[in-house]
Amino acid sequence: MDLNKRTARENCFRFGSKVDLARLRIRKLPVALLWLVVFFAFPSANRAQVPVYEVTPVESTIKFGVDSSVPIKGTFDKWNASMTFSSTDVSSGVLEIEIQADSVNTGSGLKNNKLKSKDFFDVQDSPTITFKSTKVLQTGPNTFDLEGDFTIRGVTKTEKLTLTDNGKGSTSGSIDGTMAFDRKDYGMNKNIPLVKIANRVEVNVSLKWKRVSGPPPVFQQ
């Protein structure tokens, strides 16, 4: 009889312990939920804010030029550009530009049509010209070399955009850059009748930007 009583008391103790443990877990559950709400409702150190920029088309331009016996210079009237950051480190920035090739404007309908043709931009089969930076190297207090994937006529190669940031630390400013490439690397081997054209093409970008949220990016000193 004593053995049975002791066994019953031990079973009762075990059962009571399990019940108390379950109650303790239930009481802790709302606290855990509260912490989850706090974590997702407020930025933490691990989810720090990053700079958020907007490129404004007003006063922004994308131009190009090539040395030739008859001047060939122009702009693109339709394009989009964005600057994004994954951290406050300026080297984490990514610049993307997408140009509508058929928006080329040299001021001459004859030149425009020739540049849109299969001999040059081939706008029917390759409607966009794009650049997406893959590496940012700061070369001075506010100057950078951006290596990136440049695509024209469906051909992609690595090119370098050298730019200057005007407006360091402020909420608005501009970036002005230059990129040069060899047109024959992208299959533009033809010439315009009676016009001698150089192989080197220079692209100039001037993009107005504003910082819409987040802190300014941190530059190297």
C-alpha positions as CSV (number, residue, x, y, z in Angstrom):
1,M,0.0,0.0,0.0
2,D,2.8,2.4,0.9
3,L,4.4,1.7,-2.5
4,N,1.2,2.5,-4.3
5,K,0.7,5.7,-2.5
6,R,4.3,6.8,-3.2
7,T,3.8,6.0,-6.9
8,A,0.6,7.9,-7.0
9,R,2.2,11.0,-5.4
10,E,5.1,10.8,-7.9
11,N,2.7,10.6,-10.8
12,C,0.7,13.5,-9.4
13,F,3.9,15.6,-9.1
14,R,5.0,14.8,-12.6
15,F,1.5,15.7,-13.9
16,G,1.5,19.0,-11.9
17,S,5.0,19.9,-13.2
18,K,3.8,19.4,-16.8
19,V,0.8,21.6,-16.2
20,D,2.8,24.3,-14.5
21,L,5.3,24.2,-17.4
22,A,2.5,24.5,-19.9
23,R,1.0,27.4,-18.0
24,L,4.4,29.1,-17.9
25,R,4.8,28.7,-21.7
26,I,1.4,30.1,-22.3
27,R,2.1,33.1,-20.1
28,K,5.4,33.8,-22.0
29,L,3.6,33.5,-25.4
30,P,2.1,37.0,-25.4
31,V,5.5,38.5,-24.5
32,A,7.1,36.8,-27.4
33,L,4.4,38.1,-29.7
34,L,4.9,41.6,-28.4
35,W,8.6,41.4,-29.2
36,L,7.8,40.3,-32.7
37,V,5.5,43.2,-33.2
38,V,8.1,45.6,-31.8
39,F,10.8,44.1,-34.1
40,F,8.7,44.5,-37.3
41,A,7.1,47.8,-36.4
42,F,10.4,49.7,-35.7
43,P,13.7,49.6,-37.5
44,S,16.4,47.8,-35.6
45,A,20.2,48.1,-35.8
46,N,20.1,45.1,-38.2
47,R,17.6,46.8,-40.5
48,A,19.0,50.3,-40.5
49,Q,17.7,52.8,-43.0
50,V,19.5,53.2,-46.3
51,P,19.7,56.2,-48.6
52,V,16.7,56.4,-51.0
53,Y,17.1,58.5,-54.1
54,E,15.0,59.6,-57.0
55,V,16.4,60.7,-60.3
56,T,14.4,63.7,-61.7
57,P,14.2,64.1,-65.5
58,V,13.9,67.8,-65.2
59,E,17.3,69.3,-66.2
60,S,18.7,65.8,-66.7
61,T,20.2,64.8,-70.0
62,I,21.9,61.9,-71.8
63,K,24.0,63.0,-74.7
64,F,26.4,61.3,-77.2
65,G,28.9,62.4,-79.8
66,V,31.3,60.8,-82.3
67,D,34.0,62.5,-84.2
68,S,33.2,62.6,-87.9
69,S,33.6,64.6,-91.1
70,V,30.0,65.8,-90.5
71,P,29.2,66.5,-86.8
72,I,27.2,63.7,-85.2
73,K,25.9,64.7,-81.8
74,G,22.6,64.2,-80.1
75,T,20.5,63.3,-77.1
76,F,18.0,60.7,-76.1
77,D,14.6,62.1,-75.3
78,K,13.2,59.0,-73.5
79,W,15.0,57.2,-70.7
80,N,14.8,56.1,-67.1
81,A,17.5,56.1,-64.4
82,S,17.7,55.0,-60.8
83,M,20.2,55.0,-57.9
84,T,19.8,52.4,-55.2
85,F,21.8,51.6,-52.1
86,S,21.9,48.4,-50.0
87,S,23.7,50.2,-47.1
88,T,25.0,53.6,-46.2
89,D,28.4,52.8,-47.7
90,V,28.6,54.8,-50.9
91,S,30.3,51.8,-52.7
92,S,27.1,49.8,-52.3
93,G,25.3,52.1,-54.7
94,V,24.0,50.8,-58.1
95,L,23.2,53.1,-61.0
96,E,20.9,51.8,-63.7
97,I,20.0,53.6,-66.9
98,E,17.6,52.4,-69.6
99,I,17.3,54.4,-72.8
100,Q,14.7,54.1,-75.6
101,A,17.0,53.8,-78.6
102,D,14.4,55.2,-81.0
103,S,14.3,58.4,-79.1
104,V,17.6,59.5,-80.5
105,N,17.6,63.1,-81.6
106,T,20.4,64.7,-83.6
107,G,18.3,67.5,-84.9
108,S,18.4,65.9,-88.3
109,G,15.7,63.4,-89.5
110,L,18.2,61.8,-92.0
111,K,20.8,61.2,-89.3
112,N,18.2,59.9,-86.8
113,N,16.8,57.4,-89.3
114,K,20.3,56.2,-90.1
115,L,21.2,55.7,-86.4
116,K,18.0,53.8,-85.8
117,S,18.7,51.4,-88.7
118,K,20.3,47.9,-88.5
119,D,23.7,49.4,-89.3
120,F,23.7,51.3,-85.9
121,F,21.3,51.1,-83.0
122,D,19.0,48.5,-84.7
123,V,16.0,49.8,-82.7
124,Q,13.5,47.3,-84.2
125,D,15.4,44.3,-82.7
126,S,17.1,46.1,-79.8
127,P,14.8,48.8,-78.6
128,T,16.7,49.6,-75.4
129,I,20.3,50.7,-74.5
130,T,21.1,49.9,-70.9
131,F,23.9,50.4,-68.3
132,K,23.9,48.8,-64.9
133,S,26.9,49.4,-62.6
134,T,28.4,46.4,-60.9
135,K,31.3,48.0,-59.1
136,V,31.9,51.4,-57.5
137,L,35.4,52.8,-56.9
138,Q,35.8,56.2,-55.2
139,T,38.7,58.0,-56.9
140,G,38.5,61.3,-55.1
141,P,36.5,63.3,-52.5
142,N,33.4,63.2,-54.9
143,T,34.6,61.3,-58.0
144,F,34.0,57.7,-58.9
145,D,34.6,55.1,-61.5
146,L,31.6,52.8,-62.1
147,E,32.2,49.6,-63.9
148,G,29.1,48.1,-65.3
149,D,27.3,46.1,-68.0
150,F,26.6,48.2,-71.0
151,T,24.2,46.7,-73.6
152,I,23.5,48.1,-77.1
153,R,22.2,46.2,-80.1
154,G,21.8,43.2,-77.8
155,V,25.5,43.0,-77.1
156,T,26.7,43.3,-73.5
157,K,30.2,44.3,-72.5
158,T,31.9,45.8,-69.4
159,E,32.4,49.6,-69.7
160,K,33.5,52.3,-67.3
161,L,31.5,55.4,-66.4
162,T,33.6,58.1,-64.8
163,L,31.5,60.5,-62.8
164,T,31.4,63.4,-60.3
165,D,28.8,63.7,-57.6
166,N,27.7,67.3,-57.0
167,G,25.8,67.6,-53.8
168,K,27.6,65.4,-51.3
169,G,25.7,65.1,-48.1
170,S,22.8,67.2,-49.2
171,T,19.2,66.3,-50.2
172,S,19.6,67.3,-53.9
173,G,22.3,67.5,-56.5
174,S,23.5,65.9,-59.7
175,I,25.9,63.3,-61.0
176,D,27.8,64.1,-64.2
177,G,29.6,61.3,-66.0
178,T,31.3,60.3,-69.2
179,M,31.7,56.9,-70.8
180,A,33.5,56.1,-74.1
181,F,33.2,52.9,-76.1
182,D,34.2,51.5,-79.5
183,R,31.2,51.2,-81.7
184,K,32.7,48.3,-83.6
185,D,32.8,46.2,-80.4
186,Y,29.0,46.2,-80.6
187,G,28.7,45.4,-84.3
188,M,28.3,49.0,-85.6
189,N,30.8,48.5,-88.4
190,K,29.1,50.6,-91.2
191,N,29.5,54.2,-92.1
192,I,27.2,56.8,-93.4
193,P,27.6,57.5,-97.1
194,L,30.1,60.3,-97.8
195,V,30.6,60.7,-94.0
196,K,33.8,59.5,-92.3
197,I,33.0,58.3,-88.7
198,A,35.4,57.6,-85.9
199,N,35.1,54.4,-83.9
200,R,35.1,56.1,-80.5
201,V,31.7,57.1,-79.2
202,E,31.4,59.3,-76.1
203,V,28.3,59.3,-73.9
204,N,27.7,62.1,-71.4
205,V,25.1,61.8,-68.6
206,S,23.9,64.6,-66.3
207,L,21.4,63.3,-63.8
208,K,19.6,65.5,-61.3
209,W,18.7,63.7,-58.1
210,K,17.1,64.2,-54.7
211,R,17.3,62.1,-51.6
212,V,13.7,61.3,-50.6
213,S,14.5,59.4,-47.4
214,G,17.2,57.8,-45.3
215,P,20.6,59.2,-44.3
216,P,23.2,60.4,-46.9
217,P,25.7,57.8,-48.1
218,V,29.1,57.7,-46.3
219,F,32.0,58.6,-48.5
220,Q,35.6,57.6,-48.0
221,Q,37.6,60.3,-46.4
